[in-house]
Amino acid sequence: MEVDMKTYGRNAAGFSMREIVFTGLMTALVFVATYVPHIPIPLGYAHLGDAVIFLLAVLAPRRSVLFAACLGSAMADIFGGFALWAGPTILIKLIMAEIVCRLGRSNAAPAGRARCAAAFLLASLWMAAGYTLAGAVLYDGMAAALASTPGLIAEGIANSILALLLVPALREHIPRW
């Protein structure tokens, strides 16, 4: 079934060409921010990709954010040699981005600084808990999984601080939808 782009301006999934391009660029940005600063921690690596997800979650359309968070992060796992983690990453990043989308916005605009900070920290706690539980399942033991928890918490705090510092500067540069 073909959709008349002149009439609808969207493809069959309901994405406009602008949204497809924006979502692709944001997916690539999440991937690069997750893949490039590879800081080893037990059972994985720390990165700056969550700061990008946090920024997108308060500034960009929800469905673009969810797609970019899941796919960009999973691609970084796959290409970074952690393909085993791609499945858990999709679920963890989906919930993480959803937490920030729901708590870090006020009527589709970024909420106040305190509310954004709370959303980022709650999402970071979820991320640390999610990866700890996934590690316990994947490596058949909680002891091994708990070894990564301090690094994950530190990563979450660092990404939260970075995102909080960048939200005001980027607020004017993300297109309005």
Secondary structure by P-SEA (a helix, b strand, c coil): ccccccccccccccccaaaaaaaaaaaaaaaaaacccccccccccccaaaaaaaaaaacccaaaaaaaaaaaaaaaaaaaccccaaaaaaaaaaaaaaaaaaccccccccccaaaaaaaaaaaaaaaaaaaaaaaaaaaccccccccaaaaaaaaaaaaaaaaaacccccccccccc
